Amino acid sequence: MSVDDTTGTGGDRKAGSGFTHPVAFWTGALASTVGVILHLPMYIGARDMGYHMHGMAPDRTMITGMVLIVVGLGLSLYGVMPRYSAVISRNAHRIRVRVLDDAPISGPHVALILAMALAVTIDVMKPTALSFVAPGMAAEYGLRSPANPHGHIPVSWLPLVGITGTVLGSFIWGWLGDRIGRRASIVMAGMLFVTTSICGTMPGFSWNLLMCLLMGISAGGMLPIAFTLLAETIPSRHRGWLMVLIGGDIAGAYVITSWLAGWLTPTYSWRILWLIGLPTGLVFIALNRWIPESPRFLLAAGRQEEAEQVMARFGAVAEELAPDEAELSREVERSDVFLLFRRPLFGPTAAITVLGIGIGLMTYGFQLWVPTNLQQLGYSAVNSDYVVRNAALIGLPLTVLTAWMYGVWGSRRTIVTVSAVTGLTLLGFVIAGDQLAHDQTLLSLLLVVPLSGVSSVVAVVVSYAAEVYPTLVRSRATGFAAGMTKAGGVLILALTVAAATVPSLATTALLGAVPLLLAAVAFLWIGPETRGRRLEDITEQLLPDRL
């Protein structure tokens, strides 16, 4: 399928040339990296004070670094921004690329899967670190927390701002991915990972909040972009379980972050968990070598040769749109954000919304405050970190089990089962309450299901959204699903800030259990099955009145 005569873009680049303006991008990346490094002297200089930087004024070196970061981000964005991005977005609505059902898993597939798994792990380490940063930050800035009930500003402001950023990022990156491409969006997210690591050197709490907002925006869009790209490149018989397995690496990120917190924070303070974003962000950017651009985007941009190369590597073909999707394309071009809530997309959207809110309430209500609540119950900071790490580590095999269920049982039954089991386990915390603190072994075992279950449920719901929606709205819908998994977090954290106190284990468990159990019922009732089916077949089920 050739679209050279319909794009009006003339093709942005020669095949294989990489970014639109590679010199600008790499110059910006270098400037941003140097800018981050220039923030480190003040941090190192505070080592005799336990790396406490509260009250310190930024020096010239740090200010120079800030300027370099701003200039570098501007250059990098210019470097990846294609010409005629709005035209490309409109052209993409007329193109469909699908992977052949009999295409084997090849070397390029494996490289992409490994790159996406590592990228998702790095991405999820950002919001996960909030759990382990909060106690130390509260102590340094005198914030109100269970350990410091007399503070004036609630420590809950930190995760609230960060998670609000992830909600915004879920929608921003979904929109941006259609205009600058999936690969370019992933690389720019990596640039923000690098630059927002300076949060670990900010002397003032207000600066920490700003950096945390930007960090949340950078982290919020990675999962939907990655899953949308995987949905467009992985054969249907492998697509579902592989996406769940990759998304389930959220549990792996939790293990790594809790281990780093227990190992590094006693010596280098909570700030080191943010500064790790510099090396991990650079690794993230380096992964772009193994990440292809979406062939649909390449065709829309008039880059026919590159698109054909990518499709040949991944066993994909380009097709004309079906009549129902052509009509939906026109609706998409003139629609608002409420398109997903209109018939015939309302059913899966409603079920995903309920489940997403439940995930948010559990992740940022129950899971976020586990280290803080354990310290309130008498555990030391290091012991609480290791209790969480052990529970997450034990739960890693459950991620593999969930991926197997998704591939063998099917998406709907997996969502219902995982949601119900996780919800019922949370009810166990409601019944036992604070008494669990007296039995560390039992506490660790009971934490296994919520800590691993939340990663499995997130992986399943975003994978499901990447499969169940028509091609034309898939990026938007996947971003919406990821955003809903954070929306419940914004709600519970806003209530926590208003109440100026951290809720107990029992309270957060109850708030997470109710919507998860409701979502299990909703998916059992109205969720279409996606296992082993072509994306086009699922579209026909969702759009029977358009055929």
N, C-alpha and C positions, 0 to 999 in steps of 0.2 A: 504494500500500500504506500503510495507516494503522496505526500502533502506539501511538496515544495511549492506548488502553484497556489496553495490556499492559505499559507501562513502569513504572507506579507512581511516576513521578517528577514528573508534573504539568508537565513542561517547565521547564527552568531559567531561560530567558531569553526575552524578546520577540525576534522575528525581527530580525536585523541589529543587536542591541544589543551584540555583541562578547563580552567576557569576562563571567563570572558576576558579578564585583564590579569593574567597570572602575576606579572611583576608587581602590580598594585596590591594584590592579595598577600603575597609573601612578604612584601615590604611592610604592610600593615601588621602581619603576624609577628614579624621580628620586632617592630616598634612596640607592640603590645606586650610581648614577652619581656623585653628590656624594661618597660614601664613597671611591670609586676616585680621584677627583680630589684628595682630601685626602692621598693617599699620595704624590703627585708632588713636594711641596716637599722631602722628604728626598732623593729621587732627583736633583732639580735642584741641590740643595745640594752634592751629591757630584761635580759636574762637574769641579772642579779636581783631583780624584783619579782622573780617568778613569772616573767613575761607579762606582767600587768602593765598595760599601756593606758589605762583610764586616766584622763586629765592631761596627757601629753599633747603638745601642739605639733601638727605636721611640719617637718623641716623642708628645706628647699629640695632635697633629693626626692622626698615623697611627692611633693607638688609637681616636680618635673616628671616623675613617673606617671602621675595622673594625666598630665597633658599628653604624654606619649600614648597612653592607653586610648584616650578619646580619639586622637588622630589616627592611631593604628586601626581601631574598629571601623572608622569611616572609610579608610583605604581598603580594608578587607571586604567590607560590604560592597563597595564600588567594584572590587575585583571579581566578585561572583555574580553581580547583578546583570542579567541579560538585557539586551536592548529589546524594546517592545514587549515588556513583561506582561502588560495587560492584554495585548493581542495573543500572546502565547497562551495565557489562561483561557481565553475564549476559544482558541483553536483546540485546546485539549478536550473541550466538551464534545467535540465531534469525532473523537478518536477513541478506539478501544484496543487494548493490547491484552491478550490472554496467553497463559502458558499452556502448551499442549498437554493434555491429560496423560499421555504416555511418555512424556519427557522424563528421562532418568535424572537422578541426583548426580551432578557432575562436579568437577573440580571448582568451577566458578560458584556453584551453589554452596559448596562446603566453605569456601573462602568468605562468601557473603554471610553465611550463618555464623561463623566464628567471629567475624568482625562485628556483626550486629549484637552478638551475645556480650562481647567485651564492651561495646559502646553502651548498651543498656545497663550493664553493671556500673560503669563509671557514672552514667547519668543518675541512676537511682541512689548512689552514694551521697549525692548532694542533699536531697530532702531527708534522707535517713540520718545524716549527721546532726540534724536539728535535735534529735532525742538526746544526743550525748554532749552537745554544745550547751544546751540550756542550763544545766546545773552550774557549770563553771562560769558562764556569762553572768548568771544571776548573782553569784558570789562576788565577781569583780566589780560589777556596776551597782550592787546593792539593790537588785530588783526583787520584787515580791515573788516568793516561791514558798513551797512547803518548808524548806530549810531556812528561809528568811521571811517570816510572815509580816514583819514590820516595814518591808520595803514599800516604796511609793508607786513605782511603775511595775505592772505585772510582767513577768518574764514571758507570758503568753503572747505578748506583742511580737516577739521574734518569730515563732512559727506561724502566727497569723499572717504576717507580712510575707513570709517566705511562701506559704501555701497559696496565698492570693496570687503571688507571682506565677506559680505553677498553673493555676487556672487560666490566667491571662495567656501564658505561654502555650497552653494546649490549643487555644483558638488562634493565636497569632501565627504559630508555626504551621498549623494546618492551612491557613490562608496563604502564608508565605511560600509553602511548598509547591503550590500550584503556579506560582509566579516566577520563582527563581530555580525551581527544581528540588527534588528530594535530596540529592547529594550535596548541593550547595547549602541547603538549609541545615543539614547535619553538620557540615563543616563550620558554619557560622555559630551553631550552638556550641561547638567545641571552642571557638574563639571566646565566647562569653564565659565558658567554664574557666578558661585560663585567666581572663581579666578579673572576674568576680572573686577569684581566690584572694584578692587583696582585702577581703572582708576580715581575714585573720590578722590584719595589721591596723585596722581602724581604731583610733584611740577612743572615739565617742560612740555611745550607744545609737544615736540617731544615724550616724554614718553606717553602722552595722545594719540597721534596718533598711537603708537604701540599697546597700550591696546585697542584702538578703533578698530583696524584692527582685533585683536584676538576676540574681542567681536562680531564683524560682522561675523567672520567665525563660531563662536558658534551658532549665531542666524540664520544664513542663511539656515541651513539644517533641522531645526526642522519641518517646514511646510510640505515639501515633504515626510519626513519619517513618520510623523503622518498620512498623507493622504494615503500613500501607505499601512500602517498597517490597517487603517480603510477600505480601498478598499478590503482587504483580509479577513476581519472579519465581515462585515455588510451585511445582505441580500440585494439583488439588489433593491427590491422595497423601501427600506429605505436608501440605500447607498448615493445616490446623494444629497438629501436635507439635510441629517444629516451632510455630509461633508461641504456643503455650510454654514450651520448654525454655525458649529464649526469654520470654517475659517473666517466667517463674524464677529467673536468675535474680529477681528482686530479693529473694531470700539469701542468695549468695552475697549480694551487696550488703545486706544487713549483717551477715556473719563477718565480712571483711571490716565494715565500719566499726562494729562493736569490738572486734579484736584490736584494731588500731587505736580506738579510744582507751581500752584498758592498758595498752602497751605504751602509747606515746603521751597521752595527756598528763599523767603524773609528773613527767619531766618537762614537757614543752607547753603545757597548758592547753585549754580547749582550742586555742587559736590554730594549732597545728592541723586540726581537722579541716579547716578552711584552706590553709596554705597547700595542702595536698592537691588541691585543684589545679595548681600550676603543672606539675608533671603529668597528672592523669589527663588534664585537658590537652596537653601536647600529644600524648599517646592517642587521644580521641581524634585529633586532627590528622595524625599520621595514618589512621585507619582508612582515610578517604581513598587510598590507593586500591583497596579491595572492595570499595562500594561503588556500584555502577549508578549512572543516572537512570531515572525512569525512562524506558523507551517511549512511553506515551508523551512525556514532556519533550523528549528529543524530536519526535515527529512534529509536535505542535510548534517547535522552534525552527522547523525546516532543516534540521540536522539529520537528514535521511541516512547518510552513510554510517554515522555513529549509532543511530537507532537500529539499523540492520545488524551491526556488529554485536550489540548487546542482546538483541533477540536471538541471534544465532548461538550465542554462548549459553543462553538460559532456556532455549527451546521454546521461544514465544513467537506469536504471529500477530500482526495487526489486522483489524477487521473494521468494516463499516458498522456504524451503530444500528441496533435494532430499532424499528419504528417507535416502540414505547419509550426507549431511552432517548431517541431524537426529540420527542415531545418533552421529556423530562429535562433534557438539556436546555431547551428554551426557558423552562421554568426556573432552572438553576441560575441562568444568566440574569434573570430579573427578580429573583426571590430574595427574601430576607432570611434571618437566622432561624425562623420558625418553620422552615420547609420540612424539617425532620419530624415535626409534630403534626403534620397533615397526613391524611390518608393518601396512600396506603402504608406510609412509613411509621405511622403513629404507634402501632403495636410494639415492634422491637425497640423503638425509641423510649416508650414508656417503661418497658421492663428494664432496659439499660439504665435509665435515669434512677429508678428505685434502687437497683443494685449498686450503681455508682455512688449514690449518697450514703448507702450503708457502708461501702468500702471506705469512704472518706471519714465517716464517723468512727469506724474501727481503727483506721490507720492513724489519724491525727487526734483521736480521743483516747483510745485504749493504748495502742502501740507507742505513740509519741511520748506518753507520760510514764511508761513502764519504768525506765531508769530513775526518774524523779520520784515516783511513788515508792519504789523499792528503797531508795535512800531515806524517804520519810518513815518507812517501816523499820529502819535500823540497819540496813545494809550500807557498807561503805561504797564510795563511788566506783572503785575498781571492782569490788565484788558484784555490784549491780550490773556493771557492764559485762562481766563474765557470765552471770546468770542468763542474761539476754543472749549473749553469744552462743552459749551451750544449747539453749532452747532452739535458736535459729539453725544451728549446725545439725542437731538431731532431726530437724524438720526438712532438711534439704531433700532426702529421698521422696518426700511427699510431692515435691515438684515434679519429679520424674513420673510418679504414679499418676498425677493429674494429667500430664501430657499423654500418657498411655491411655487413660480414660477418654480423653478428648478425641484421640485417634480411633479407638475401638468402640467405645460406647456411643460417642457422638457429642456434639457441643451442648445440646440442650440438657441431656441427662447429667453431663458433667457439671454444668453450671448449677443445676438444681441440687446435686449431691454435695458439692463443695460448699455452696452457700449454706445449706441446711446444717451440715456437720459443724462448720465454723460458728454459725449462729447458736447452735445448741451448746457448744463448748463455752462460748461467752456467757451463756446463762449459768454455767457451772461456777464461773467467777462471781456472778451475782449472788448465788446461794452461799458460797464459801466465804466471800469477802476477804477481810484482812487476816483471817485465820490462816490463810495459805502461807503467810510470811514465816510461820514457825516451822515449816517443812520445806527446805530448799529443794529437795529432790522432787517432791510432788509439784511444787511451784514450777520448776523447770519443765517437767513433763507436760503440765497443763498449758504452759506457754507455747509448746510446740505447735499446736493446731492454730491458734490465732496468728502467731508470727509467720509460720509458713503458709497458713491458709490465706492470709491477706495477699501475699505475693502471687499465690496461685489464682485467686479470684480476680486480681487486677489483670494478670496475664490472660485469663480466659475471657474476660469481658472485652478487653481491647482487641484480642484476636477475633472474637466473635463479631465485633463491629467492623473489623477490616474485611470480614467475609460476607456478612449478611446484607450490606448496603450496596446499591448499584454503583458502578464505576464512577459515575459523574459526581456523586456526593460522598464517595468513600473517604477522601481525605478530610472533608469537613466533618463527616460523621464519626470517624475515628478520633479526631481531635475533640469532638463533643464528648465521646465516651470517656476519654482520658480526663477531660475537664470535669465531668461529673464525679469521677473518683476523687477529685480534690474538693468539689463543692461542699460535700458533707464536712470536710475538714475545716473549711472556712467558717461554716456554721458553728461547729463545736468550739473552735478557737475563739470566735467572736463572743460566744456565751462565756467562755473562760475568762476573757479579758474583762467583760462586763461584770462578772462575779468577782473578779480580782483574786481568784483562787484556782488551784489545780484540782480537777475532779478526782475522786477516788477510783481505784480499780473497778469496784462494783458498779459505780455510776457509768463510767465509760463503756464497760462491758455491756450493760443493758442498752445503752444508746446505739451500740453497734449491732447487737443481736436482733433487734426488732426489724429494721429494714432488710437485713440479710434474709431473715425467714420470710418476709413478705415478697422479696425478690424471687426466692425459690418457687413460691406459688405462682408468681407472675410469669416466669419463664416456662413453667410447666403448662401454663394455659395458653400463652400467645407467642412463645419464642419459636421461630422457624428453625428446623434442623439444617446444619451445613456440612455434616461429615461426608467426605468423598464426593462432593458435588461441585460442578463448575460454578464459578461466580455468576455466569449468565443464567444457569438454571435457578439459582436462588433468586435472582432478579425477577424471573418469570413468576415465581411463587408470590413475591411481594407485589408484583404489578399485574395481576390477572386481568384487571379491567382495562389495561392499556394495550392488550394484545388483540 
